[in-house]
Amino acid sequence: MYKILTVKLKRAGFDVFLAIDGEEGIKKAKETKPDLILLDLILPKINGFAVLSEIKKTPVLKKVPVVILSNLGQESDVEKGLRMGAEDYLIKTNLSLSEIVEKVKKHLK
């Protein structure tokens, strides 16, 4: 899904940096200082909640909006993500790729 989503976001005019695990995601975020982070929760090495925690305590990243994009749709996961500082929590199976792109646009306005 992420390869296709990356293509859709690039076609919509966004620069996209993809990380294959939580550790790489934190490193790339610190290097690129993105305008928005789409964050999965199920990641190798460091899970998404730990990545979110690290982002929110890193001075250069703490104001970057984070949108969780995950298949974990339990209410407790959604509440935890939002409580930890995520701007939004999107459940992959509930949205089309086009809807995800529209949500990204909304959060960048």
Helices and strands as residue ranges (DSSP letters): H 2-11, H 22-32, E 37-39, H 48-57, E 66-70, H 75-83, E 88-91, G 92-94, H 97-108
